[in-house]
Amino acid sequence: MSKMDAVVTTKYSVDAKFKFRCHKGIKCFTKCCSNIEILLTPYDVIRLKNRLGLSSEEFLDKYTYMKIDENSSHPLAILKMNDDEEKRCPFVTPEGCIVYTDRPANCRYYPVGQGTFKKESENGPVEEEFYFFIKEPHCFGYEEKKQWTIASWREDQGVDRYDEVNKEWKGLQLRKNLPGQPELDENKQFQFYMASYDLDRFRRYVFESNFLNVFDIDRETVDKMRNDEVELVKFGVKYIKYVMMLEETLKLKEDAEKYRKKK
């Protein structure tokens, strides 16, 4: 079953209880790591590329493929499975996951799924998270006796940091193409993909082009982006919102036009 396309029948809060345990002795060990579609988030890419000692471009080229979401036209990075009969995750061996401490958020959450939706409030639309359970025929983890709440499972699996970094980016996924309006063009898709995933390229774009001459970015933010990939991700979301005209998140400098005309 796809980690992206799981059917949500019931939405749960963090207080929901369930029994589950995955361990090497269980007969379905690592079966959930085959023939699946795992959407990667920006922070997933940061953790994995750094773990493997690769640039973002090298990691994306070797371990992912791009999928264009049909509802939003967003380009998304999907973890590439091995080209074998089982289509196993490239990081999984009979002994388990070789990048376990840096595994993606979707893997950490499993067998819990997490989603976000917008609802109306007195102050306008607000984003609200919900949870659901992924129950696959091959999984025997639910037959184990270890009891959790979704909150205790999240803490045990270390997803808080992932959710914190990815929160604003995940909010972008609520955007959908409007009926009768054109889909995102290739240039906007490129900008979305670069600012989301190809952070080494995005850093070069920010610091080695006329970007900082065109946009009025405060010195503290510039320094943070230069030294911290998480800050670069957060700025990337602002850049995406600006490029896609979702919010006026960036401001041009007064003399920006002369730099924009330069190659």
C-alpha positions in Angstrom: 0.0 0.0 0.0 1.2 3.5 -0.8 2.2 5.6 2.1 0.8 8.5 0.1 -2.4 7.0 -1.0 -3.7 5.2 2.1 -7.5 5.4 2.3 -8.5 7.4 5.4 -11.8 6.0 6.9 -11.5 7.4 10.4 -9.6 10.4 11.8 -8.0 10.1 15.2 -6.4 12.5 17.7 -3.1 12.1 19.5 -4.9 10.4 22.4 -6.0 7.4 20.3 -4.7 4.1 21.7 -3.5 1.1 19.7 -1.3 -2.0 20.2 1.7 -2.5 18.0 5.3 -3.6 18.0 7.8 -4.2 15.2 11.0 -6.2 15.9 13.4 -8.5 14.2 11.7 -11.6 15.5 8.3 -10.9 14.0 7.6 -12.9 10.8 6.7 -9.9 8.7 9.9 -8.0 9.6 10.8 -5.5 6.7 7.9 -6.6 4.5 6.4 -3.2 4.9 9.5 -1.8 3.2 8.8 -3.3 -0.2 6.7 -2.2 -3.2 5.6 1.1 -1.6 5.5 4.8 -2.6 7.1 7.0 0.0 6.8 10.7 -0.4 10.0 12.4 0.9 9.8 15.8 2.7 12.6 18.4 2.6 13.9 17.4 6.0 13.9 13.7 4.9 16.3 14.7 2.1 18.5 16.7 4.4 18.9 13.8 6.9 19.4 11.1 4.2 21.8 13.0 2.0 24.0 14.0 4.9 23.9 10.4 6.3 25.1 9.1 2.9 27.6 11.9 2.4 26.0 13.1 -0.9 25.0 16.4 -2.3 21.2 17.0 -2.6 21.5 16.6 -6.4 23.4 13.3 -6.1 20.9 11.9 -3.6 17.9 12.9 -5.7 19.4 11.5 -8.8 20.4 8.2 -7.3 17.6 7.5 -4.8 14.4 9.3 -6.0 12.2 10.0 -8.9 9.8 12.9 -9.5 6.1 12.6 -9.4 3.8 15.5 -10.5 0.8 15.6 -8.2 -2.3 15.6 -10.4 -4.3 17.9 -8.1 -1.7 20.6 -7.5 0.9 20.2 -10.2 3.5 20.1 -7.5 6.7 18.1 -8.2 7.3 15.6 -5.4 10.3 13.5 -4.6 9.5 9.8 -4.2 11.9 7.3 -2.8 13.0 4.9 -5.6 12.6 1.2 -4.8 15.1 -1.4 -6.1 14.5 -2.8 -9.5 13.9 -6.3 -8.4 10.9 -8.6 -8.0 10.1 -7.4 -4.5 10.9 -3.8 -5.2 12.5 -3.4 -1.8 13.6 -0.1 -0.3 17.3 0.5 -1.2 18.2 1.0 2.5 16.7 -2.2 3.8 18.5 -5.5 4.4 17.4 -8.7 6.1 18.9 -7.2 9.3 16.8 -4.1 9.0 17.2 -0.5 7.9 20.7 0.7 7.4 19.7 4.4 7.8 17.3 3.8 10.6 18.3 6.8 12.7 17.8 9.0 9.7 14.8 7.3 8.1 12.0 9.3 6.5 9.1 10.7 8.5 6.6 8.3 6.8 8.7 5.4 8.0 8.8 6.7 11.5 5.1 7.2 11.7 4.2 3.7 10.4 1.7 2.2 11.1 0.2 5.6 11.8 -0.5 8.0 9.0 -0.7 11.8 9.5 -2.6 14.3 7.4 -3.5 18.0 7.4 -6.7 19.7 6.4 -8.2 23.2 6.5 -11.3 24.1 8.4 -13.1 27.3 9.0 -12.9 29.2 12.3 -14.0 32.6 13.6 -10.7 34.0 12.5 -10.7 32.4 9.0 -9.3 29.1 7.7 -7.0 27.2 10.1 -4.9 24.1 9.5 -5.6 21.0 11.6 -3.7 17.7 11.8 -5.3 14.3 12.1 -4.0 10.8 12.3 -5.2 7.4 10.9 -4.0 3.8 11.1 -2.4 1.9 8.2 -3.4 -1.8 8.4 -1.9 -4.0 5.8 -2.6 -7.8 5.4 1.1 -8.7 5.7 1.6 -6.8 9.0 1.5 -8.8 12.3 2.6 -5.8 14.4 -1.0 -5.2 15.6 -1.1 -8.6 17.2 1.7 -7.6 19.6 0.7 -6.6 23.2 2.7 -3.3 23.5 0.2 -0.4 23.9 0.7 3.1 22.7 -1.2 6.4 22.2 -0.4 8.2 19.0 1.3 10.8 21.1 3.6 8.3 22.8 4.3 6.6 19.5 5.3 9.9 17.9 7.7 10.6 20.8 9.2 7.1 20.7 9.8 7.4 16.9 11.2 10.9 17.0 8.9 12.5 14.5 8.6 15.8 16.4 11.6 17.4 14.8 10.5 16.2 11.3 7.0 17.7 11.8 8.5 21.0 13.1 10.8 21.5 10.1 8.2 20.3 7.5 5.1 22.0 8.9 5.0 25.0 6.6 6.0 22.9 3.6 3.3 20.4 4.3 0.8 23.3 4.4 1.7 24.0 0.8 0.3 20.6 -0.1 -3.2 21.8 0.7 -3.0 24.1 -2.4 -4.9 22.6 -5.4 -5.3 23.7 -9.0 -8.3 25.8 -9.5 -10.9 24.7 -12.0 -10.4 26.5 -15.3 -7.0 27.8 -14.3 -3.7 26.7 -15.9 -1.6 24.2 -14.0 1.8 25.2 -12.7 4.2 25.9 -15.6 7.6 24.2 -15.8 9.5 27.1 -14.4 7.4 27.3 -11.3 7.6 23.5 -10.9 11.4 23.8 -11.1 11.5 26.5 -8.5 9.2 24.5 -6.2 11.4 21.4 -6.6 14.7 23.2 -6.1 13.5 25.1 -3.0 12.0 22.0 -1.5 14.5 19.3 -2.2 17.6 20.4 -4.1 18.9 22.6 -1.3 22.5 22.7 -2.4 21.4 24.1 -5.8 19.0 26.5 -3.9 21.8 27.7 -1.7 23.9 28.5 -4.8 21.0 30.3 -6.3 20.6 32.4 -3.2 24.2 33.2 -2.6 25.9 33.0 -6.0 23.4 34.9 -8.2 21.9 38.3 -7.9 19.2 37.0 -5.5 20.3 39.0 -2.5 20.6 42.1 -4.6 17.0 41.7 -5.8 15.3 40.7 -2.6 15.4 42.6 0.7 16.4 39.9 3.1 17.6 40.8 6.6 21.1 40.0 7.6 20.1 37.6 10.4 18.1 35.5 8.0 20.9 35.5 5.4 23.4 34.3 8.1 21.1 31.6 9.3 20.5 30.3 5.7 24.2 30.3 5.0 25.0 28.0 7.9 21.8 26.0 8.6 20.0 23.8 6.1 16.8 23.8 8.2 16.7 27.6 8.0 17.2 27.2 4.2 14.2 24.9 4.1 12.1 27.4 6.0 13.1 30.2 3.7 12.5 28.0 0.7 8.8 27.8 1.7 8.6 31.6 1.7 10.2 31.6 -1.7 7.8 29.1 -3.1 4.8 31.1 -1.7 6.2 34.2 -3.4 6.9 32.5 -6.7 3.4 30.9 -6.8 1.8 34.2 -5.7 0.2 32.6 -2.6 1.5 35.2 -0.2 3.7 38.4 -0.4 6.4 36.7 1.6 9.4 38.5 0.0 10.0 42.1 -0.8 12.0 43.6 -3.6 14.8 46.1 -3.0 14.1 49.6 -4.4 16.9 49.3 -6.9 16.2 45.6 -7.7 15.2 46.2 -11.4 18.8 46.9 -12.5 20.0 43.6 -11.0 17.1 41.6 -12.4 18.1 42.6 -15.9 21.6 41.3 -15.4 22.4 37.7 -16.4 
